[in-house]
Amino acid sequence: MEVNIHEAKTHFSRLLARVAAGEEVIISRAGTPIAKLSAYHPPDSERVLGRGAGQMTVPDDFDDPLPESVLKEFYK
């Protein structure tokens, strides 16, 4: 469903009911879509600090200066 901004402001509660029922609503300005109103789905699980511990390593030279050949590529 697509509505203009005025309709969205006027019928916001009705639009939210439709979104809660599973629809997506596109909000447009002068016929150009600018936003999508869709249902919120919480993440399946809580984020846990350290869950990925040991799955990657940072090389010792991670923060060393880049080689000249690489730096030149940034200034082309």
PDB file of N, H, CA, C and O in Angstrom:
ATOM      1  N   MET A   1       0.841  -1.172   0.000  1.00  0.00           N
ATOM      2  CA  MET A   1       0.000   0.000   0.000  1.00  0.00           C
ATOM      3  C   MET A   1       0.887   1.236   0.000  1.00  0.00           C
ATOM      4  O   MET A   1       1.912   1.271   0.681  1.00  0.00           O
ATOM      5  N   GLU A   2       0.496   2.245  -0.760  1.00  0.00           N
ATOM      6  H   GLU A   2      -0.337   2.216  -1.313  1.00  0.00           H
ATOM      7  CA  GLU A   2       1.255   3.491  -0.822  1.00  0.00           C
ATOM      8  C   GLU A   2       0.335   4.661  -0.487  1.00  0.00           C
ATOM      9  O   GLU A   2      -0.772   4.761  -1.016  1.00  0.00           O
ATOM     10  N   VAL A   3       0.802   5.544   0.394  1.00  0.00           N
ATOM     11  H   VAL A   3       1.701   5.463   0.823  1.00  0.00           H
ATOM     12  CA  VAL A   3       0.024   6.725   0.783  1.00  0.00           C
ATOM     13  C   VAL A   3       0.921   7.952   0.739  1.00  0.00           C
ATOM     14  O   VAL A   3       2.145   7.844   0.826  1.00  0.00           O
ATOM     15  N   ASN A   4       0.300   9.124   0.605  1.00  0.00           N
ATOM     16  H   ASN A   4      -0.694   9.212   0.535  1.00  0.00           H
ATOM     17  CA  ASN A   4       1.093  10.351   0.658  1.00  0.00           C
ATOM     18  C   ASN A   4       1.243  10.791   2.113  1.00  0.00           C
ATOM     19  O   ASN A   4       0.603  10.238   3.007  1.00  0.00           O
ATOM     20  N   ILE A   5       2.077  11.771   2.335  1.00  0.00           N
ATOM     21  H   ILE A   5       2.597  12.220   1.609  1.00  0.00           H
ATOM     22  CA  ILE A   5       2.382  12.204   3.703  1.00  0.00           C
ATOM     23  C   ILE A   5       1.136  12.681   4.431  1.00  0.00           C
ATOM     24  O   ILE A   5       0.939  12.359   5.603  1.00  0.00           O
ATOM     25  N   HIS A   6       0.304  13.435   3.756  1.00  0.00           N
ATOM     26  H   HIS A   6       0.464  13.697   2.804  1.00  0.00           H
ATOM     27  CA  HIS A   6      -0.919  13.953   4.393  1.00  0.00           C
ATOM     28  C   HIS A   6      -1.802  12.795   4.855  1.00  0.00           C
ATOM     29  O   HIS A   6      -2.293  12.808   5.984  1.00  0.00           O
ATOM     30  N   GLU A   7      -2.008  11.803   4.002  1.00  0.00           N
ATOM     31  H   GLU A   7      -1.610  11.793   3.085  1.00  0.00           H
ATOM     32  CA  GLU A   7      -2.803  10.629   4.384  1.00  0.00           C
ATOM     33  C   GLU A   7      -2.176   9.906   5.563  1.00  0.00           C
ATOM     34  O   GLU A   7      -2.875   9.479   6.482  1.00  0.00           O
ATOM     35  N   ALA A   8      -0.858   9.771   5.535  1.00  0.00           N
ATOM     36  H   ALA A   8      -0.291  10.118   4.788  1.00  0.00           H
ATOM     37  CA  ALA A   8      -0.161   9.069   6.611  1.00  0.00           C
ATOM     38  C   ALA A   8      -0.366   9.776   7.945  1.00  0.00           C
ATOM     39  O   ALA A   8      -0.592   9.123   8.964  1.00  0.00           O
ATOM     40  N   LYS A   9      -0.288  11.119   7.947  1.00  0.00           N
ATOM     41  H   LYS A   9      -0.104  11.650   7.119  1.00  0.00           H
ATOM     42  CA  LYS A   9      -0.493  11.871   9.182  1.00  0.00           C
ATOM     43  C   LYS A   9      -1.944  11.769   9.639  1.00  0.00           C
ATOM     44  O   LYS A   9      -2.213  11.627  10.832  1.00  0.00           O
ATOM     45  N   THR A  10      -2.867  11.842   8.702  1.00  0.00           N
ATOM     46  H   THR A  10      -2.648  11.958   7.733  1.00  0.00           H
ATOM     47  CA  THR A  10      -4.288  11.831   9.035  1.00  0.00           C
ATOM     48  C   THR A  10      -4.751  10.466   9.537  1.00  0.00           C
ATOM     49  O   THR A  10      -5.566  10.389  10.457  1.00  0.00           O
ATOM     50  N   HIS A  11      -4.239   9.390   8.941  1.00  0.00           N
ATOM     51  H   HIS A  11      -3.577   9.453   8.194  1.00  0.00           H
ATOM     52  CA  HIS A  11      -4.724   8.041   9.251  1.00  0.00           C
ATOM     53  C   HIS A  11      -3.637   7.152   9.853  1.00  0.00           C
ATOM     54  O   HIS A  11      -3.605   5.947   9.602  1.00  0.00           O
ATOM     55  N   PHE A  12      -2.753   7.747  10.641  1.00  0.00           N
ATOM     56  H   PHE A  12      -2.779   8.725  10.844  1.00  0.00           H
ATOM     57  CA  PHE A  12      -1.613   7.008  11.176  1.00  0.00           C
ATOM     58  C   PHE A  12      -2.041   5.776  11.980  1.00  0.00           C
ATOM     59  O   PHE A  12      -1.454   4.707  11.815  1.00  0.00           O
ATOM     60  N   SER A  13      -3.037   5.903  12.832  1.00  0.00           N
ATOM     61  H   SER A  13      -3.514   6.771  12.966  1.00  0.00           H
ATOM     62  CA  SER A  13      -3.493   4.776  13.650  1.00  0.00           C
ATOM     63  C   SER A  13      -4.000   3.640  12.775  1.00  0.00           C
ATOM     64  O   SER A  13      -3.717   2.474  13.050  1.00  0.00           O
ATOM     65  N   ARG A  14      -4.739   3.963  11.734  1.00  0.00           N
ATOM     66  H   ARG A  14      -4.969   4.911  11.510  1.00  0.00           H
ATOM     67  CA  ARG A  14      -5.244   2.933  10.819  1.00  0.00           C
ATOM     68  C   ARG A  14      -4.094   2.253  10.084  1.00  0.00           C
ATOM     69  O   ARG A  14      -4.100   1.037   9.892  1.00  0.00           O
ATOM     70  N   LEU A  15      -3.111   3.048   9.676  1.00  0.00           N
ATOM     71  H   LEU A  15      -3.107   4.036   9.832  1.00  0.00           H
ATOM     72  CA  LEU A  15      -1.958   2.467   8.989  1.00  0.00           C
ATOM     73  C   LEU A  15      -1.198   1.523   9.913  1.00  0.00           C
ATOM     74  O   LEU A  15      -0.765   0.451   9.491  1.00  0.00           O
ATOM     75  N   LEU A  16      -1.035   1.920  11.173  1.00  0.00           N
ATOM     76  H   LEU A  16      -1.386   2.791  11.516  1.00  0.00           H
ATOM     77  CA  LEU A  16      -0.351   1.049  12.135  1.00  0.00           C
ATOM     78  C   LEU A  16      -1.107  -0.263  12.320  1.00  0.00           C
ATOM     79  O   LEU A  16      -0.482  -1.313  12.472  1.00  0.00           O
ATOM     80  N   ALA A  17      -2.424  -0.225  12.312  1.00  0.00           N
ATOM     81  H   ALA A  17      -2.932   0.628  12.189  1.00  0.00           H
ATOM     82  CA  ALA A  17      -3.214  -1.451  12.435  1.00  0.00           C
ATOM     83  C   ALA A  17      -2.954  -2.366  11.234  1.00  0.00           C
ATOM     84  O   ALA A  17      -2.847  -3.582  11.393  1.00  0.00           O
ATOM     85  N   ARG A  18      -2.855  -1.790  10.048  1.00  0.00           N
ATOM     86  H   ARG A  18      -2.942  -0.802   9.919  1.00  0.00           H
ATOM     87  CA  ARG A  18      -2.582  -2.596   8.855  1.00  0.00           C
ATOM     88  C   ARG A  18      -1.176  -3.187   8.905  1.00  0.00           C
ATOM     89  O   ARG A  18      -0.956  -4.333   8.514  1.00  0.00           O
ATOM     90  N   VAL A  19      -0.235  -2.389   9.391  1.00  0.00           N
ATOM     91  H   VAL A  19      -0.414  -1.458   9.710  1.00  0.00           H
ATOM     92  CA  VAL A  19       1.145  -2.877   9.530  1.00  0.00           C
ATOM     93  C   VAL A  19       1.186  -4.018  10.544  1.00  0.00           C
ATOM     94  O   VAL A  19       1.867  -5.020  10.321  1.00  0.00           O
ATOM     95  N   ALA A  20       0.473  -3.877  11.644  1.00  0.00           N
ATOM     96  H   ALA A  20      -0.079  -3.064  11.826  1.00  0.00           H
ATOM     97  CA  ALA A  20       0.426  -4.931  12.657  1.00  0.00           C
ATOM     98  C   ALA A  20      -0.180  -6.213  12.090  1.00  0.00           C
ATOM     99  O   ALA A  20       0.123  -7.308  12.563  1.00  0.00           O
ATOM    100  N   ALA A  21      -1.036  -6.076  11.076  1.00  0.00           N
ATOM    101  H   ALA A  21      -1.282  -5.187  10.691  1.00  0.00           H
ATOM    102  CA  ALA A  21      -1.662  -7.240  10.436  1.00  0.00           C
ATOM    103  C   ALA A  21      -0.755  -7.852   9.365  1.00  0.00           C
ATOM    104  O   ALA A  21      -1.119  -8.848   8.740  1.00  0.00           O
ATOM    105  N   GLY A  22       0.434  -7.253   9.151  1.00  0.00           N
ATOM    106  H   GLY A  22       0.729  -6.444   9.659  1.00  0.00           H
ATOM    107  CA  GLY A  22       1.392  -7.847   8.223  1.00  0.00           C
ATOM    108  C   GLY A  22       1.654  -7.076   6.943  1.00  0.00           C
ATOM    109  O   GLY A  22       2.487  -7.496   6.139  1.00  0.00           O
ATOM    110  N   GLU A  23       0.972  -5.967   6.730  1.00  0.00           N
ATOM    111  H   GLU A  23       0.295  -5.626   7.382  1.00  0.00           H
ATOM    112  CA  GLU A  23       1.194  -5.177   5.515  1.00  0.00           C
ATOM    113  C   GLU A  23       2.389  -4.239   5.677  1.00  0.00           C
ATOM    114  O   GLU A  23       2.797  -3.924   6.795  1.00  0.00           O
ATOM    115  N   GLU A  24       2.937  -3.804   4.564  1.00  0.00           N
ATOM    116  H   GLU A  24       2.606  -4.060   3.656  1.00  0.00           H
ATOM    117  CA  GLU A  24       3.935  -2.736   4.554  1.00  0.00           C
ATOM    118  C   GLU A  24       3.291  -1.527   3.905  1.00  0.00           C
ATOM    119  O   GLU A  24       2.518  -1.663   2.956  1.00  0.00           O
ATOM    120  N   VAL A  25       3.604  -0.352   4.408  1.00  0.00           N
ATOM    121  H   VAL A  25       4.232  -0.242   5.178  1.00  0.00           H
ATOM    122  CA  VAL A  25       3.050   0.886   3.875  1.00  0.00           C
ATOM    123  C   VAL A  25       4.201   1.763   3.403  1.00  0.00           C
ATOM    124  O   VAL A  25       5.138   2.039   4.153  1.00  0.00           O
ATOM    125  N   ILE A  26       4.119   2.192   2.165  1.00  0.00           N
ATOM    126  H   ILE A  26       3.358   1.968   1.556  1.00  0.00           H
ATOM    127  CA  ILE A  26       5.104   3.108   1.604  1.00  0.00           C
ATOM    128  C   ILE A  26       4.537   4.517   1.713  1.00  0.00           C
ATOM    129  O   ILE A  26       3.402   4.772   1.312  1.00  0.00           O
ATOM    130  N   ILE A  27       5.333   5.424   2.256  1.00  0.00           N
ATOM    131  H   ILE A  27       6.255   5.217   2.582  1.00  0.00           H
ATOM    132  CA  ILE A  27       4.914   6.824   2.385  1.00  0.00           C
ATOM    133  C   ILE A  27       5.656   7.626   1.329  1.00  0.00           C
ATOM    134  O   ILE A  27       6.881   7.561   1.223  1.00  0.00           O
ATOM    135  N   SER A  28       4.885   8.389   0.544  1.00  0.00           N
ATOM    136  H   SER A  28       3.891   8.442   0.630  1.00  0.00           H
ATOM    137  CA  SER A  28       5.458   9.129  -0.585  1.00  0.00           C
ATOM    138  C   SER A  28       5.240  10.619  -0.458  1.00  0.00           C
ATOM    139  O   SER A  28       4.290  11.084   0.172  1.00  0.00           O
ATOM    140  N   ARG A  29       6.156  11.360  -1.081  1.00  0.00           N
ATOM    141  H   ARG A  29       6.928  10.982  -1.593  1.00  0.00           H
ATOM    142  CA  ARG A  29       6.020  12.808  -1.201  1.00  0.00           C
ATOM    143  C   ARG A  29       6.000  13.109  -2.692  1.00  0.00           C
ATOM    144  O   ARG A  29       6.955  12.805  -3.407  1.00  0.00           O
ATOM    145  N   ALA A  30       4.924  13.698  -3.149  1.00  0.00           N
ATOM    146  H   ALA A  30       4.149  13.945  -2.568  1.00  0.00           H
ATOM    147  CA  ALA A  30       4.756  14.043  -4.570  1.00  0.00           C
ATOM    148  C   ALA A  30       4.992  12.825  -5.468  1.00  0.00           C
ATOM    149  O   ALA A  30       5.595  12.928  -6.537  1.00  0.00           O
ATOM    150  N   GLY A  31       4.502  11.669  -5.006  1.00  0.00           N
ATOM    151  H   GLY A  31       4.013  11.585  -4.138  1.00  0.00           H
ATOM    152  CA  GLY A  31       4.613  10.460  -5.811  1.00  0.00           C
ATOM    153  C   GLY A  31       5.939   9.729  -5.713  1.00  0.00           C
ATOM    154  O   GLY A  31       6.112   8.674  -6.323  1.00  0.00           O
ATOM    155  N   THR A  32       6.881  10.280  -4.950  1.00  0.00           N
ATOM    156  H   THR A  32       6.740  11.137  -4.454  1.00  0.00           H
ATOM    157  CA  THR A  32       8.187   9.643  -4.791  1.00  0.00           C
ATOM    158  C   THR A  32       8.272   8.976  -3.423  1.00  0.00           C
ATOM    159  O   THR A  32       8.157   9.661  -2.407  1.00  0.00           O
ATOM    160  N   PRO A  33       8.472   7.663  -3.369  1.00  0.00           N
ATOM    161  CA  PRO A  33       8.564   6.978  -2.077  1.00  0.00           C
ATOM    162  C   PRO A  33       9.724   7.519  -1.244  1.00  0.00           C
ATOM    163  O   PRO A  33      10.836   7.685  -1.747  1.00  0.00           O
ATOM    164  N   ILE A  34       9.453   7.795   0.041  1.00  0.00           N
ATOM    165  H   ILE A  34       8.550   7.660   0.450  1.00  0.00           H
ATOM    166  CA  ILE A  34      10.507   8.316   0.920  1.00  0.00           C
ATOM    167  C   ILE A  34      10.687   7.489   2.190  1.00  0.00           C
ATOM    168  O   ILE A  34      11.711   7.602   2.865  1.00  0.00           O
ATOM    169  N   ALA A  35       9.690   6.649   2.520  1.00  0.00           N
ATOM    170  H   ALA A  35       8.859   6.557   1.972  1.00  0.00           H
ATOM    171  CA  ALA A  35       9.808   5.851   3.738  1.00  0.00           C
ATOM    172  C   ALA A  35       8.948   4.600   3.630  1.00  0.00           C
ATOM    173  O   ALA A  35       7.981   4.541   2.870  1.00  0.00           O
ATOM    174  N   LYS A  36       9.335   3.604   4.419  1.00  0.00           N
ATOM    175  H   LYS A  36      10.121   3.652   5.036  1.00  0.00           H
ATOM    176  CA  LYS A  36       8.546   2.370   4.471  1.00  0.00           C
ATOM    177  C   LYS A  36       8.190   2.104   5.918  1.00  0.00           C
ATOM    178  O   LYS A  36       9.059   2.092   6.789  1.00  0.00           O
ATOM    179  N   LEU A  37       6.918   1.892   6.170  1.00  0.00           N
ATOM    180  H   LEU A  37       6.212   1.902   5.462  1.00  0.00           H
ATOM    181  CA  LEU A  37       6.422   1.572   7.497  1.00  0.00           C
ATOM    182  C   LEU A  37       6.177   0.069   7.526  1.00  0.00           C
ATOM    183  O   LEU A  37       5.353  -0.448   6.771  1.00  0.00           O
ATOM    184  N   SER A  38       6.896  -0.629   8.401  1.00  0.00           N
ATOM    185  H   SER A  38       7.565  -0.209   9.015  1.00  0.00           H
ATOM    186  CA  SER A  38       6.756  -2.084   8.480  1.00  0.00           C
ATOM    187  C   SER A  38       6.797  -2.516   9.940  1.00  0.00           C
ATOM    188  O   SER A  38       7.217  -1.756  10.813  1.00  0.00           O
ATOM    189  N   ALA A  39       6.363  -3.729  10.190  1.00  0.00           N
ATOM    190  H   ALA A  39       6.021  -4.346   9.482  1.00  0.00           H
ATOM    191  CA  ALA A  39       6.300  -4.246  11.552  1.00  0.00           C
ATOM    192  C   ALA A  39       7.696  -4.417  12.130  1.00  0.00           C
ATOM    193  O   ALA A  39       8.648  -4.710  11.406  1.00  0.00           O
ATOM    194  N   TYR A  40       7.807  -4.235  13.417  1.00  0.00           N
ATOM    195  H   TYR A  40       7.034  -3.997  14.005  1.00  0.00           H
ATOM    196  CA  TYR A  40       9.068  -4.450  14.135  1.00  0.00           C
ATOM    197  C   TYR A  40       9.118  -5.899  14.599  1.00  0.00           C
ATOM    198  O   TYR A  40       8.165  -6.413  15.185  1.00  0.00           O
ATOM    199  N   HIS A  41      10.239  -6.545  14.330  1.00  0.00           N
ATOM    200  H   HIS A  41      11.013  -6.128  13.855  1.00  0.00           H
ATOM    201  CA  HIS A  41      10.458  -7.915  14.784  1.00  0.00           C
ATOM    202  C   HIS A  41      11.716  -7.920  15.643  1.00  0.00           C
ATOM    203  O   HIS A  41      12.814  -7.705  15.129  1.00  0.00           O
ATOM    204  N   PRO A  42      11.573  -8.162  16.943  1.00  0.00           N
ATOM    205  CA  PRO A  42      12.754  -8.152  17.807  1.00  0.00           C
ATOM    206  C   PRO A  42      13.724  -9.258  17.410  1.00  0.00           C
ATOM    207  O   PRO A  42      13.310 -10.268  16.840  1.00  0.00           O
ATOM    208  N   PRO A  43      15.008  -9.079  17.703  1.00  0.00           N
ATOM    209  CA  PRO A  43      15.995 -10.110  17.362  1.00  0.00           C
ATOM    210  C   PRO A  43      15.656 -11.427  18.052  1.00  0.00           C
ATOM    211  O   PRO A  43      15.033 -11.445  19.114  1.00  0.00           O
ATOM    212  N   ASP A  44      16.078 -12.529  17.432  1.00  0.00           N
ATOM    213  H   ASP A  44      16.584 -12.514  16.570  1.00  0.00           H
ATOM    214  CA  ASP A  44      15.779 -13.853  17.970  1.00  0.00           C
ATOM    215  C   ASP A  44      16.446 -14.114  19.310  1.00  0.00           C
ATOM    216  O   ASP A  44      15.891 -14.821  20.151  1.00  0.00           O
ATOM    217  N   SER A  45      17.629 -13.552  19.519  1.00  0.00           N
ATOM    218  H   SER A  45      18.080 -12.978  18.835  1.00  0.00           H
ATOM    219  CA  SER A  45      18.327 -13.808  20.772  1.00  0.00           C
ATOM    220  C   SER A  45      19.040 -12.541  21.241  1.00  0.00           C
ATOM    221  O   SER A  45      19.272 -11.602  20.480  1.00  0.00           O
ATOM    222  N   GLU A  46      19.369 -12.561  22.500  1.00  0.00           N
ATOM    223  H   GLU A  46      19.181 -13.323  23.119  1.00  0.00           H
ATOM    224  CA  GLU A  46      20.115 -11.445  23.082  1.00  0.00           C
ATOM    225  C   GLU A  46      21.550 -11.457  22.567  1.00  0.00           C
ATOM    226  O   GLU A  46      22.120 -12.522  22.333  1.00  0.00           O
ATOM    227  N   ARG A  47      22.126 -10.283  22.394  1.00  0.00           N
ATOM    228  H   ARG A  47      21.663  -9.417  22.585  1.00  0.00           H
ATOM    229  CA  ARG A  47      23.542 -10.204  22.050  1.00  0.00           C
ATOM    230  C   ARG A  47      24.342 -10.426  23.323  1.00  0.00           C
ATOM    231  O   ARG A  47      24.044  -9.848  24.368  1.00  0.00           O
ATOM    232  N   VAL A  48      25.352 -11.264  23.224  1.00  0.00           N
ATOM    233  H   VAL A  48      25.594 -11.734  22.375  1.00  0.00           H
ATOM    234  CA  VAL A  48      26.179 -11.586  24.388  1.00  0.00           C
ATOM    235  C   VAL A  48      27.603 -11.135  24.119  1.00  0.00           C
ATOM    236  O   VAL A  48      28.213 -11.536  23.128  1.00  0.00           O
ATOM    237  N   LEU A  49      28.126 -10.306  24.995  1.00  0.00           N
ATOM    238  H   LEU A  49      27.631  -9.980  25.800  1.00  0.00           H
ATOM    239  CA  LEU A  49      29.488  -9.819  24.872  1.00  0.00           C
ATOM    240  C   LEU A  49      30.467 -10.979  24.954  1.00  0.00           C
ATOM    241  O   LEU A  49      30.421 -11.768  25.898  1.00  0.00           O
ATOM    242  N   GLY A  50      31.347 -11.086  23.974  1.00  0.00           N
ATOM    243  H   GLY A  50      31.384 -10.445  23.207  1.00  0.00           H
ATOM    244  CA  GLY A  50      32.362 -12.118  23.981  1.00  0.00           C
ATOM    245  C   GLY A  50      31.951 -13.420  23.321  1.00  0.00           C
ATOM    246  O   GLY A  50      32.709 -14.388  23.365  1.00  0.00           O
ATOM    247  N   ARG A  51      30.788 -13.474  22.717  1.00  0.00           N
ATOM    248  H   ARG A  51      30.172 -12.687  22.682  1.00  0.00           H
ATOM    249  CA  ARG A  51      30.307 -14.700  22.091  1.00  0.00           C
ATOM    250  C   ARG A  51      31.262 -15.194  21.002  1.00  0.00           C
ATOM    251  O   ARG A  51      31.404 -16.402  20.814  1.00  0.00           O
ATOM    252  N   GLY A  52      31.909 -14.288  20.292  1.00  0.00           N
ATOM    253  H   GLY A  52      31.793 -13.307  20.445  1.00  0.00           H
ATOM    254  CA  GLY A  52      32.810 -14.666  19.207  1.00  0.00           C
ATOM    255  C   GLY A  52      34.276 -14.733  19.621  1.00  0.00           C
ATOM    256  O   GLY A  52      35.164 -14.765  18.768  1.00  0.00           O
ATOM    257  N   ALA A  53      34.530 -14.755  20.921  1.00  0.00           N
ATOM    258  H   ALA A  53      33.809 -14.730  21.614  1.00  0.00           H
ATOM    259  CA  ALA A  53      35.916 -14.771  21.401  1.00  0.00           C
ATOM    260  C   ALA A  53      36.686 -15.946  20.804  1.00  0.00           C
ATOM    261  O   ALA A  53      36.215 -17.083  20.798  1.00  0.00           O
ATOM    262  N   GLY A  54      37.891 -15.640  20.301  1.00  0.00           N
ATOM    263  H   GLY A  54      38.274 -14.716  20.307  1.00  0.00           H
ATOM    264  CA  GLY A  54      38.755 -16.663  19.756  1.00  0.00           C
ATOM    265  C   GLY A  54      38.474 -17.018  18.299  1.00  0.00           C
ATOM    266  O   GLY A  54      39.170 -17.861  17.733  1.00  0.00           O
ATOM    267  N   GLN A  55      37.476 -16.398  17.682  1.00  0.00           N
ATOM    268  H   GLN A  55      36.911 -15.713  18.142  1.00  0.00           H
ATOM    269  CA  GLN A  55      37.126 -16.723  16.308  1.00  0.00           C
ATOM    270  C   GLN A  55      37.928 -15.917  15.293  1.00  0.00           C
ATOM    271  O   GLN A  55      37.885 -16.219  14.101  1.00  0.00           O
ATOM    272  N   MET A  56      38.643 -14.920  15.732  1.00  0.00           N
ATOM    273  H   MET A  56      38.677 -14.675  16.701  1.00  0.00           H
ATOM    274  CA  MET A  56      39.489 -14.142  14.839  1.00  0.00           C
ATOM    275  C   MET A  56      40.693 -13.615  15.601  1.00  0.00           C
ATOM    276  O   MET A  56      40.685 -13.550  16.830  1.00  0.00           O
ATOM    277  N   THR A  57      41.711 -13.245  14.869  1.00  0.00           N
ATOM    278  H   THR A  57      41.717 -13.298  13.871  1.00  0.00           H
ATOM    279  CA  THR A  57      42.883 -12.646  15.500  1.00  0.00           C
ATOM    280  C   THR A  57      43.240 -11.375  14.747  1.00  0.00           C
ATOM    281  O   THR A  57      42.994 -11.252  13.547  1.00  0.00           O
ATOM    282  N   VAL A  58      43.815 -10.449  15.462  1.00  0.00           N
ATOM    283  H   VAL A  58      44.016 -10.549  16.437  1.00  0.00           H
ATOM    284  CA  VAL A  58      44.279  -9.203  14.865  1.00  0.00           C
ATOM    285  C   VAL A  58      45.785  -9.329  14.686  1.00  0.00           C
ATOM    286  O   VAL A  58      46.503  -9.565  15.657  1.00  0.00           O
ATOM    287  N   PRO A  59      46.278  -9.172  13.447  1.00  0.00           N
ATOM    288  CA  PRO A  59      47.715  -9.312  13.225  1.00  0.00           C
ATOM    289  C   PRO A  59      48.513  -8.246  13.986  1.00  0.00           C
ATOM    290  O   PRO A  59      48.011  -7.154  14.252  1.00  0.00           O
ATOM    291  N   ASP A  60      49.741  -8.574  14.327  1.00  0.00           N
ATOM    292  H   ASP A  60      50.149  -9.461  14.111  1.00  0.00           H
ATOM    293  CA  ASP A  60      50.597  -7.653  15.076  1.00  0.00           C
ATOM    294  C   ASP A  60      50.840  -6.353  14.319  1.00  0.00           C
ATOM    295  O   ASP A  60      51.022  -5.306  14.940  1.00  0.00           O
ATOM    296  N   ASP A  61      50.847  -6.401  12.985  1.00  0.00           N
ATOM    297  H   ASP A  61      50.700  -7.252  12.480  1.00  0.00           H
ATOM    298  CA  ASP A  61      51.126  -5.204  12.193  1.00  0.00           C
ATOM    299  C   ASP A  61      49.850  -4.456  11.781  1.00  0.00           C
ATOM    300  O   ASP A  61      49.887  -3.650  10.850  1.00  0.00           O
ATOM    301  N   PHE A  62      48.735  -4.708  12.451  1.00  0.00           N
ATOM    302  H   PHE A  62      48.705  -5.363  13.207  1.00  0.00           H
ATOM    303  CA  PHE A  62      47.438  -4.120  12.087  1.00  0.00           C
ATOM    304  C   PHE A  62      47.487  -2.601  11.966  1.00  0.00           C
ATOM    305  O   PHE A  62      46.948  -2.042  11.011  1.00  0.00           O
ATOM    306  N   ASP A  63      48.118  -1.934  12.910  1.00  0.00           N
ATOM    307  H   ASP A  63      48.555  -2.389  13.686  1.00  0.00           H
ATOM    308  CA  ASP A  63      48.126  -0.472  12.887  1.00  0.00           C
ATOM    309  C   ASP A  63      49.435   0.127  12.380  1.00  0.00           C
ATOM    310  O   ASP A  63      49.701   1.308  12.600  1.00  0.00           O
ATOM    311  N   ASP A  64      50.245  -0.671  11.711  1.00  0.00           N
ATOM    312  H   ASP A  64      50.029  -1.630  11.532  1.00  0.00           H
ATOM    313  CA  ASP A  64      51.463  -0.152  11.071  1.00  0.00           C
ATOM    314  C   ASP A  64      51.079   0.726   9.886  1.00  0.00           C
ATOM    315  O   ASP A  64      50.009   0.541   9.306  1.00  0.00           O
ATOM    316  N   PRO A  65      51.927   1.671   9.521  1.00  0.00           N
ATOM    317  CA  PRO A  65      51.638   2.500   8.350  1.00  0.00           C
ATOM    318  C   PRO A  65      51.494   1.647   7.089  1.00  0.00           C
ATOM    319  O   PRO A  65      52.149   0.614   6.949  1.00  0.00           O
ATOM    320  N   LEU A  66      50.645   2.084   6.188  1.00  0.00           N
ATOM    321  H   LEU A  66      50.113   2.923   6.301  1.00  0.00           H
ATOM    322  CA  LEU A  66      50.455   1.361   4.925  1.00  0.00           C
ATOM    323  C   LEU A  66      51.669   1.538   4.028  1.00  0.00           C
ATOM    324  O   LEU A  66      52.356   2.556   4.103  1.00  0.00           O
ATOM    325  N   PRO A  67      51.934   0.555   3.185  1.00  0.00           N
ATOM    326  CA  PRO A  67      53.037   0.696   2.227  1.00  0.00           C
ATOM    327  C   PRO A  67      52.760   1.838   1.247  1.00  0.00           C
ATOM    328  O   PRO A  67      51.602   2.153   0.971  1.00  0.00           O
ATOM    329  N   GLU A  68      53.803   2.449   0.730  1.00  0.00           N
ATOM    330  H   GLU A  68      54.744   2.193   0.954  1.00  0.00           H
ATOM    331  CA  GLU A  68      53.674   3.555  -0.222  1.00  0.00           C
ATOM    332  C   GLU A  68      52.809   3.176  -1.416  1.00  0.00           C
ATOM    333  O   GLU A  68      52.021   3.997  -1.885  1.00  0.00           O
ATOM    334  N   SER A  69      52.937   1.950  -1.920  1.00  0.00           N
ATOM    335  H   SER A  69      53.578   1.282  -1.540  1.00  0.00           H
ATOM    336  CA  SER A  69      52.173   1.522  -3.095  1.00  0.00           C
ATOM    337  C   SER A  69      50.665   1.573  -2.826  1.00  0.00           C
ATOM    338  O   SER A  69      49.886   1.875  -3.730  1.00  0.00           O
ATOM    339  N   VAL A  70      50.258   1.284  -1.608  1.00  0.00           N
ATOM    340  H   VAL A  70      50.891   1.038  -0.874  1.00  0.00           H
ATOM    341  CA  VAL A  70      48.835   1.337  -1.250  1.00  0.00           C
ATOM    342  C   VAL A  70      48.418   2.783  -1.053  1.00  0.00           C
ATOM    343  O   VAL A  70      47.350   3.179  -1.521  1.00  0.00           O
ATOM    344  N   LEU A  71      49.230   3.582  -0.373  1.00  0.00           N
ATOM    345  H   LEU A  71      50.097   3.260   0.007  1.00  0.00           H
ATOM    346  CA  LEU A  71      48.893   4.983  -0.138  1.00  0.00           C
ATOM    347  C   LEU A  71      48.694   5.759  -1.436  1.00  0.00           C
ATOM    348  O   LEU A  71      47.820   6.622  -1.521  1.00  0.00           O
ATOM    349  N   LYS A  72      49.501   5.454  -2.442  1.00  0.00           N
ATOM    350  H   LYS A  72      50.211   4.753  -2.373  1.00  0.00           H
ATOM    351  CA  LYS A  72      49.384   6.143  -3.738  1.00  0.00           C
ATOM    352  C   LYS A  72      47.990   5.949  -4.334  1.00  0.00           C
ATOM    353  O   LYS A  72      47.475   6.846  -5.002  1.00  0.00           O
ATOM    354  N   GLU A  73      47.378   4.792  -4.101  1.00  0.00           N
ATOM    355  H   GLU A  73      47.796   4.064  -3.558  1.00  0.00           H
ATOM    356  CA  GLU A  73      46.060   4.487  -4.655  1.00  0.00           C
ATOM    357  C   GLU A  73      44.968   5.418  -4.096  1.00  0.00           C
ATOM    358  O   GLU A  73      43.956   5.650  -4.757  1.00  0.00           O
ATOM    359  N   PHE A  74      45.169   5.939  -2.907  1.00  0.00           N
ATOM    360  H   PHE A  74      45.991   5.750  -2.370  1.00  0.00           H
ATOM    361  CA  PHE A  74      44.188   6.839  -2.291  1.00  0.00           C
ATOM    362  C   PHE A  74      44.204   8.231  -2.916  1.00  0.00           C
ATOM    363  O   PHE A  74      43.236   8.980  -2.781  1.00  0.00           O
ATOM    364  N   TYR A  75      45.281   8.580  -3.592  1.00  0.00           N
ATOM    365  H   TYR A  75      46.067   7.972  -3.702  1.00  0.00           H
ATOM    366  CA  TYR A  75      45.432   9.947  -4.104  1.00  0.00           C
ATOM    367  C   TYR A  75      45.387  10.009  -5.621  1.00  0.00           C
ATOM    368  O   TYR A  75      45.865  10.981  -6.207  1.00  0.00           O
ATOM    369  N   LYS A  76      44.832   9.011  -6.262  1.00  0.00           N
ATOM    370  H   LYS A  76      44.444   8.222  -5.786  1.00  0.00           H
ATOM    371  CA  LYS A  76      44.710   9.032  -7.728  1.00  0.00           C
ATOM    372  C   LYS A  76      43.560   9.896  -8.157  1.00  0.00           C
ATOM    373  O   LYS A  76      43.304  10.034  -9.354  1.00  0.00           O
TER     374      LYS A  76
END
